[in-house]
Amino acid sequence: MDQRTEAPRGCKSFLGRIREQMMNTGVPVWVRLSSEVAEVWSKATTNASELDADALIKTFCSKLKDYSKIYISCPSEELTARLKQHLPDLIVMSWADDLTLLKKIFAENSDADMVVEINGIFPLLSMASSSKLWQLQNKYSADYAYSEIHPPGTIPVFWGRDFLEQWELNEFTEFPIENDLSQFVEKNINKFHVEVAYADPDIRLLRLDFSCSSKRSMLETLQFLNELSDEEEILSAIEKAVQKNPVLLRQLPGYLELEFSSNCEYGCTFCLRQYQPQPSKQLEQNVFAKLIEQLDLLKAPIGLCVGGMGEPLEHESALPYLQKLMAHPLIHTLVLETNGSRLDTILPLADSADIQKLRVIVNINSLQNYTQLQVPPSGIALGDIDRHIKAFAEKLKDSSKSQMYLQMLKIIDNETEVDEIYAKCDELGVQFLFQKYNSYAGQMEEKRVSDMTPLERFPCWHLRRDLVIRADGSVPYCKQDMQGENNLNNIQQSSLAQIWANQNEAWARHYNKDYSDFSLCDKCDEYYTFNL
């Protein structure tokens, strides 16, 4: 926490006194549950066998039992009733916008100088950290106080009564019901007196989310529920728990890369295929069916990219495969990475009911030297790719800017063309993406324009959350292992859950900087890139 509020080391009673003082001053607590959060909890309780939602609710309510006044705003009567079972004195407010509700709470508590807002069901709410933030807000009479360091779901925000006066002075318009007032203030921080709490250790790089605002977040919270003590500063407790058991970070895959085909008509000079020829493989119907079956067993939504070492649209069943994947309820985002030469063959996708899930990335790395760099087959010109992109963008209409991308690899061969390709994106009505060059841990010629590698290495995002599935169903150790040196298994023989769990011990060693499980690991610079 900010050094102005740091407790004496080893003095547990200090935080205890602050906590007691915070509760005894009659500070009202506002549990704010959005419609999105309510929907997630409704699904979680419907499928109770998949996770212990009751344990999460009971633990959260136990954190609030000593507060005298607890308000709730929630669009779900069922979820509100479940919370009232544990907090019978819960004050239920009619659903309205955040500003109206905040004004109502202050009006009903004329002696209160602040309101505690908990914008979700937080089983890992840290009373120790909350007490420190309360002290910070109380000492400096802030309009608003929050933490930049704590993971979502571990600490509330505090509203000062003066915030309402400041709102009027700023002459803001009425606040929409679907918007989050906290996010608005944090984006307009210079308009208010805001106190921001900082603390050590800084664990933001772990990207933990205990807000229980998604099924994945609920599962992550359950992983840590028995590992953390409410009496200990939660940041230190999380750091200790992860150091003791790094597998806590690796609950489920969050990203799948699926290869339809290992073939490609192009001969791109910056592709691993030119250094390591790939055997011809196509994703067979039985392997695809096995994957769909495995996806059905996953416990949480996932992002999926259709890519791999080949051009996916060269597969004769690319369109029906993509339609099936896009319609799958557990795939929240479907990315297609293509050279664009056959983009016209999947135009019917734009008419699908789930089209909002789709993101199309077309790789164009040069306008001046397209033929020399990407080496397309005879008969395919850049103008053809332009027409395909325009046709697909027109089908997407207003959403093309958020769903279609022209991707440029950042390499020494094209560094002077950035402005031209950026202008091309505007012309085509799509967004621009800059892609980092991957030498596959030194297996290819170095073509980077600049080295963006962090000064200090940290555990690999891809090992923590990604799985790559080749066209034959094999699952390599990671995306750098396209020769299958360390294949984990094959989805035709093992489930995705088993394959994922089989790598847990290797992940724990990797987390502790032991890279002996894969020969290329210590030379790799892809560890800091993050997918979806």
C-alpha positions in Angstrom: 0.0 0.0 0.0 1.0 3.6 -0.3 3.8 4.3 2.2 1.6 6.8 3.9 -0.6 4.0 5.1 2.0 1.2 5.7 1.5 -0.7 8.9 4.4 -1.4 11.2 6.0 -4.7 10.2 4.7 -7.7 12.1 2.0 -5.7 13.9 -1.1 -7.8 13.1 -3.2 -5.9 15.7 -2.7 -2.7 13.8 -4.8 -3.9 10.9 -7.2 -5.5 13.2 -7.9 -2.1 14.9 -8.3 -0.4 11.5 -10.7 -3.1 10.4 -12.7 -2.8 13.6 -12.8 1.0 13.3 -14.0 0.7 9.7 -16.9 -1.5 10.7 -17.8 0.4 13.8 -18.1 3.8 12.0 -21.2 2.5 10.2 -19.8 2.7 6.7 -22.4 1.4 4.3 -21.4 -1.4 1.9 -22.8 -1.5 -1.6 -22.7 -4.9 -3.5 -23.0 -3.9 -7.1 -23.8 -6.9 -9.5 -24.0 -6.1 -13.2 -26.3 -7.9 -15.6 -23.2 -9.7 -17.0 -22.1 -11.0 -13.6 -25.7 -12.1 -12.7 -25.9 -14.1 -15.9 -22.5 -15.8 -15.2 -23.7 -16.8 -11.7 -27.0 -18.0 -13.1 -25.2 -20.4 -15.4 -22.8 -21.5 -12.7 -25.6 -22.4 -10.3 -27.5 -24.3 -13.1 -24.4 -26.4 -13.7 -23.5 -26.8 -10.0 -21.6 -30.1 -10.7 -18.9 -28.2 -12.6 -17.9 -25.9 -9.7 -18.8 -25.2 -6.1 -20.7 -21.9 -6.5 -22.2 -22.3 -3.0 -18.8 -22.3 -1.4 -17.9 -19.1 -3.2 -21.1 -17.4 -2.1 -20.8 -18.5 1.5 -17.2 -17.4 1.8 -18.1 -14.0 0.3 -21.0 -13.4 2.6 -18.9 -14.4 5.6 -16.6 -11.5 4.8 -19.5 -9.0 5.1 -21.4 -10.4 8.1 -19.9 -7.8 10.6 -21.0 -4.7 8.5 -24.2 -3.1 9.8 -25.6 -1.9 6.5 -25.2 -3.8 3.3 -27.0 -2.7 0.1 -27.3 -4.8 -3.1 -28.2 -3.8 -6.7 -28.7 -6.8 -8.8 -31.0 -7.5 -11.9 -31.4 -11.2 -10.8 -34.0 -11.8 -8.1 -32.7 -15.4 -7.8 -29.1 -14.4 -7.1 -30.3 -11.7 -4.7 -32.3 -14.3 -2.8 -29.3 -16.6 -2.6 -27.2 -13.9 -1.0 -30.0 -13.0 1.4 -30.0 -16.6 2.7 -26.6 -15.8 4.2 -27.1 -12.0 4.8 -30.8 -11.7 5.9 -30.5 -8.0 6.6 -29.4 -7.2 3.0 -31.1 -4.1 1.7 -32.3 -4.6 -1.8 -32.4 -1.6 -4.1 -34.3 -1.3 -7.3 -32.2 -1.7 -10.4 -30.9 1.7 -11.7 -27.8 3.4 -12.9 -24.7 3.6 -10.6 -24.9 7.3 -9.9 -28.6 7.2 -8.8 -27.8 4.3 -6.5 -24.8 6.0 -5.0 -26.9 9.1 -4.3 -29.6 7.0 -2.7 -27.1 5.3 -0.3 -25.6 8.6 0.8 -29.1 10.1 1.2 -30.1 7.2 3.5 -26.9 7.4 5.5 -26.5 11.1 6.3 -23.7 10.5 8.8 -21.6 8.4 6.4 -18.6 10.1 4.8 -18.0 7.2 2.4 -19.5 4.2 0.8 -17.7 0.9 0.2 -18.5 -0.5 -3.3 -17.9 -4.2 -4.0 -18.7 -4.7 -7.7 -19.1 -8.4 -7.7 -19.1 -11.5 -5.5 -15.6 -11.6 -4.1 -14.8 -14.7 -2.0 -11.2 -13.6 -1.8 -12.0 -10.1 -0.6 -9.1 -9.1 1.6 -10.2 -7.4 4.8 -6.5 -6.5 5.6 -6.0 -4.7 2.2 -9.5 -3.2 2.4 -8.7 -1.7 5.8 -5.6 -0.1 4.5 -7.4 1.4 1.5 -10.1 2.7 3.9 -7.5 4.4 6.0 -6.1 6.1 2.9 -9.5 7.3 1.8 -10.4 8.5 5.3 -7.1 10.3 5.9 -7.2 12.4 2.7 -11.0 12.7 2.2 -10.8 11.5 -1.4 -13.7 11.5 -3.8 -12.7 8.0 -4.8 -10.0 5.5 -3.7 -9.0 2.3 -5.4 -6.0 0.0 -6.0 -3.9 -0.4 -9.1 -2.1 -3.4 -7.8 -4.5 -5.8 -6.3 -6.1 -8.5 -8.5 -9.8 -7.9 -9.3 -12.0 -9.5 -6.6 -9.6 -8.9 -3.7 -10.3 -5.3 -2.7 -13.3 -2.9 -3.0 -13.4 0.8 -4.0 -14.3 3.7 -1.7 -16.6 6.6 -2.6 -16.3 9.8 -0.6 -19.4 12.0 -0.1 -17.6 14.9 -1.8 -17.7 12.9 -5.0 -21.3 13.9 -5.6 -20.5 17.6 -5.3 -17.6 17.2 -7.6 -19.8 15.5 -10.2 -22.1 18.5 -10.2 -19.2 20.9 -10.5 -18.0 19.0 -13.6 -21.4 19.3 -15.1 -21.4 15.7 -16.4 -24.5 14.5 -18.2 -26.7 11.8 -16.9 -25.0 8.4 -16.4 -26.2 5.5 -18.5 -27.5 2.5 -16.6 -25.2 0.0 -18.5 -22.0 1.9 -17.6 -19.7 1.3 -14.7 -19.2 4.5 -12.6 -15.9 3.3 -11.2 -14.5 2.8 -14.7 -15.7 6.3 -15.7 -13.9 7.9 -12.8 -10.7 6.0 -13.4 -10.7 7.2 -17.0 -11.3 10.8 -15.9 -9.0 10.7 -12.9 -8.0 14.4 -13.3 -11.6 15.5 -12.8 -11.8 14.2 -9.2 -9.7 13.9 -6.0 -8.6 10.3 -6.4 -6.3 8.3 -4.2 -4.6 5.4 -5.8 -3.1 2.7 -3.6 0.1 0.9 -4.5 1.7 -2.0 -2.7 4.4 -4.6 -2.7 4.8 -7.2 -4.0 3.6 -6.1 -7.4 1.9 -9.2 -8.8 0.1 -7.6 -11.8 2.2 -9.7 -14.2 0.4 -12.8 -12.9 -2.8 -11.5 -14.5 -5.0 -13.1 -11.8 -8.7 -12.4 -11.8 -10.7 -13.3 -8.7 -13.8 -11.2 -9.6 -15.9 -14.2 -10.3 -17.3 -12.3 -13.3 -16.7 -15.3 -15.6 -16.6 -19.1 -15.2 -12.8 -19.1 -15.7 -12.5 -16.5 -12.9 -14.6 -18.6 -10.6 -12.5 -21.7 -11.2 -9.3 -19.6 -10.6 -10.8 -18.3 -7.3 -11.6 -21.8 -6.1 -8.0 -22.8 -6.9 -6.8 -20.2 -4.4 -9.6 -20.3 -1.9 -7.9 -22.6 0.6 -4.4 -21.2 0.0 -4.9 -17.7 1.3 -5.4 -16.4 4.8 -7.6 -13.3 5.5 -5.2 -12.2 8.2 -2.3 -11.9 5.9 -1.7 -9.1 3.3 -3.2 -10.7 0.2 -0.5 -9.8 -2.2 2.2 -11.5 -0.2 -0.1 -14.4 0.4 -0.7 -14.9 -3.3 3.0 -14.6 -4.1 3.9 -17.2 -1.5 1.1 -19.6 -2.7 2.3 -19.4 -6.3 6.0 -19.9 -5.4 5.0 -22.9 -3.4 2.7 -24.3 -6.1 3.1 -22.7 -9.6 0.4 -25.0 -11.0 -2.1 -22.7 -9.3 -1.6 -20.4 -12.2 -2.3 -23.1 -14.8 -5.9 -24.2 -14.2 -7.2 -24.5 -17.8 -6.1 -23.6 -21.3 -7.3 -20.2 -22.4 -6.2 -20.3 -26.0 -6.1 -23.1 -28.6 -4.3 -22.9 -31.9 -5.7 -25.4 -34.4 -4.1 -26.4 -37.7 -6.4 -27.3 -40.5 -3.6 -28.0 -43.0 0.2 -28.2 -42.9 0.3 -27.2 -46.6 0.7 -23.8 -48.1 1.0 -22.7 -51.7 3.0 -19.6 -50.6 6.7 -19.7 -50.1 7.1 -16.8 -47.6 10.8 -16.1 -46.9 10.1 -15.6 -43.2 8.2 -18.8 -42.6 9.5 -21.8 -40.7 8.4 -24.0 -43.6 11.4 -22.8 -45.6 13.8 -24.0 -42.9 11.9 -27.1 -41.8 9.8 -28.7 -44.5 6.5 -30.0 -43.1 5.0 -33.3 -44.0 1.6 -32.9 -45.8 -1.2 -33.3 -43.3 -4.9 -32.4 -43.4 -7.3 -32.2 -40.4 -9.5 -35.3 -41.0 -13.1 -35.4 -40.1 -12.6 -37.9 -37.3 -9.9 -35.8 -35.6 -12.0 -32.7 -35.9 -15.0 -34.5 -34.4 -12.8 -35.6 -31.5 -11.7 -32.0 -30.9 -15.3 -30.9 -30.8 -16.1 -33.7 -28.3 -13.2 -32.5 -26.2 -14.3 -28.9 -26.3 -17.7 -29.9 -25.0 -15.9 -31.2 -21.8 -14.0 -28.0 -21.1 -15.2 -26.2 -18.0 -14.7 -22.6 -19.2 -14.9 -20.5 -22.4 -11.8 -20.4 -24.6 -10.3 -18.5 -27.5 -9.4 -20.5 -30.6 -7.1 -19.5 -33.5 -7.2 -21.4 -36.8 -3.6 -21.2 -38.0 -0.6 -23.5 -37.6 2.1 -24.0 -40.2 -0.1 -24.1 -43.3 -2.9 -22.0 -45.0 -6.2 -23.1 -43.3 -8.3 -22.2 -46.3 -6.6 -24.7 -48.5 -8.5 -27.4 -46.6 -11.5 -28.5 -48.6 -13.7 -28.5 -45.4 -12.5 -25.1 -44.1 -16.0 -23.5 -44.4 -18.0 -26.2 -42.5 -15.2 -26.5 -39.9 -15.2 -22.8 -39.3 -19.0 -22.7 -39.1 -19.0 -25.5 -36.5 -16.3 -23.8 -34.4 -18.0 -20.5 -34.5 -21.3 -22.0 -33.3 -19.6 -23.8 -30.4 -20.9 -22.2 -27.1 -17.5 -22.4 -25.3 -15.5 -20.6 -28.0 -15.8 -16.9 -27.1 -13.5 -15.8 -30.0 -12.6 -17.5 -33.2 -9.5 -16.1 -35.0 -8.7 -17.0 -38.6 -5.2 -16.3 -39.8 -4.8 -16.4 -43.6 -2.9 -15.2 -46.6 -6.2 -14.1 -48.0 -5.9 -15.8 -51.4 -9.0 -17.9 -50.7 -10.9 -15.6 -48.4 -13.8 -15.4 -51.0 -14.5 -19.1 -50.3 -15.7 -18.4 -46.8 -18.0 -15.4 -47.5 -21.0 -17.3 -46.2 -19.5 -17.1 -42.7 -20.6 -13.4 -42.6 -24.2 -14.5 -42.6 -23.8 -16.8 -39.5 -25.7 -16.0 -36.3 -22.4 -16.1 -34.3 -20.4 -13.8 -36.7 -19.6 -11.5 -33.8 -17.1 -14.1 -32.6 -15.0 -14.1 -35.7 -11.8 -12.2 -36.2 -10.1 -12.4 -39.6 -6.3 -11.6 -39.9 -4.9 -11.3 -43.4 -1.1 -11.4 -43.6 0.3 -8.8 -46.0 3.9 -7.9 -45.3 4.8 -5.8 -48.3 3.1 -3.7 -51.0 6.3 -3.0 -53.0 7.8 -6.4 -52.7 4.8 -8.7 -52.1 5.9 -11.3 -54.7 9.5 -11.4 -53.5 8.7 -11.6 -49.7 5.5 -13.8 -49.7 6.2 -15.7 -52.9 2.6 -16.4 -53.9 1.8 -19.1 -56.5 1.5 -17.9 -60.1 -1.9 -16.3 -60.9 -2.3 -14.7 -57.4 -1.6 -10.9 -57.2 -2.0 -8.4 -54.4 -5.0 -6.9 -56.2 -6.8 -10.2 -55.8 -6.2 -10.2 -52.0 -7.5 -6.6 -51.9 -10.8 -7.6 -53.6 -11.3 -10.5 -51.3 -10.8 -8.3 -48.2 -13.1 -5.6 -49.5 -15.8 -8.2 -50.3 -15.6 -9.7 -46.8 -15.5 -6.3 -45.1 -18.7 -5.2 -47.1 -20.5 -8.3 -45.8 -19.5 -7.5 -42.2 -20.7 -3.9 -42.8 -20.1 -1.6 -39.7 -18.3 -4.3 -37.7 -15.4 -4.7 -40.3 -13.2 -2.3 -38.3 -13.5 -4.5 -35.2 -13.4 -7.9 -36.9 -10.9 -7.7 -39.8 -7.2 -7.0 -39.6 -4.4 -6.6 -42.0 -1.3 -7.9 -40.3 2.3 -6.8 -41.0 5.3 -8.7 -39.7 7.9 -6.3 -38.3 11.1 -7.3 -40.1 14.1 -5.6 -41.7 12.8 -6.5 -45.2 9.7 -4.2 -44.9 10.4 -1.6 -42.2 10.1 1.3 -44.6 6.6 0.3 -45.7 4.7 0.8 -42.4 3.0 4.0 -43.4 1.9 2.5 -46.8 0.4 -0.6 -45.3 -1.3 1.5 -42.5 -2.9 3.6 -45.3 -3.9 0.4 -47.1 -5.9 -0.6 -44.0 -7.9 2.7 -44.1 -8.6 2.1 -47.8 -9.8 -1.4 -47.2 -11.8 -0.5 -44.1 -10.0 -2.8 -41.7 -7.6 -2.5 -38.7 -3.8 -2.6 -38.7 -1.8 -5.2 -36.7 1.9 -5.2 -36.1 3.2 -8.7 -35.5 6.4 -9.5 -33.7 8.9 -11.7 -35.7 9.4 -15.2 -34.4 12.6 -16.9 -35.2 11.4 -20.0 -33.5 14.1 -19.8 -30.8 16.9 -19.3 -33.4 15.8 -22.0 -35.8 15.3 -19.3 -38.5 17.4 -16.3 -39.7 17.2 -13.3 -37.4 15.1 -10.6 -39.1 13.9 -8.4 -36.1 14.0 -4.7 -36.6 14.4 -4.2 -32.8 14.6 -6.4 -29.7 11.6 -5.9 -27.4 12.5 -8.7 -25.0 12.1 -7.7 -21.3 15.3 -7.2 -19.3 14.2 -9.8 -16.8 12.7 -13.1 -17.9 9.4 -14.2 -16.5 7.4 -17.5 -17.0 6.1 -18.1 -20.5 2.5 -17.1 -21.2 2.2 -19.8 -23.9 3.1 -22.7 -21.5 0.7 -21.3 -18.9 -2.4 -20.9 -21.1 -1.9 -22.1 -24.7 -2.3 -25.5 -26.5 -1.4 -26.1 -30.2 -3.1 -28.9 -32.0 -1.6 -30.0 -35.3 -3.6 -31.3 -38.3 -2.9 -34.9 -37.3 -4.2 -34.3 -33.7 -0.8 -34.2 -32.1 -0.1 -31.6 -29.4 3.5 -30.3 -29.3 5.2 -29.0 -26.2 4.5 -25.5 -27.4 4.2 -23.5 -30.6 8.0 -23.5 -31.1 8.1 -27.3 -31.2 6.6 -27.7 -34.7 8.9 -30.6 -35.4 7.3 -32.5 -32.5 10.5 -33.0 -30.5 8.4 -33.1 -27.3 4.9 -34.0 -28.3 2.6 -34.2 -25.3 0.2 -36.6 -26.8 -2.6 -36.8 -29.4 -6.2 -35.8 -28.9 -7.2 -39.1 -30.5 -5.6 -41.0 -27.6 -6.0 -38.5 -24.7 -8.4 -35.8 -23.6 -7.4 -32.2 -23.7 -7.7 -32.1 -19.9 -5.3 -35.0 -19.5 -2.8 -33.5 -22.0 -3.0 -30.2 -20.2 -2.4 -31.8 -16.8 0.5 -33.9 -18.1 2.5 -30.7 -18.6 1.9 -29.4 -15.0 5.2 -30.7 -13.6 7.2 -29.3 -16.6 5.4 -25.9 -16.0 6.4 -25.9 -12.4 10.1 -26.4 -13.4 9.8 -23.8 -16.1 8.3 -21.3 -13.6 11.4 -21.8 -11.4 13.7 -21.2 -14.5 14.5 -24.8 -15.1 14.2 -25.0 -18.9 15.5 -28.6 -19.3 12.1 -30.0 -20.5 12.5 -28.4 -24.0 15.9 -27.7 -25.6 14.8 -24.4 -27.2 13.2 -22.9 -24.1 16.1 -20.9 -22.8 16.8 -19.4 -26.2 13.1 -18.4 -26.9 11.9 -14.8 -26.9 8.2 -15.5 -27.4 7.5 -16.0 -23.7 6.3 -12.4 -23.2 3.7 -12.4 -26.0 0.1 -12.9 -25.0 -2.7 -14.4 -27.1 -6.4 -13.3 -26.8 
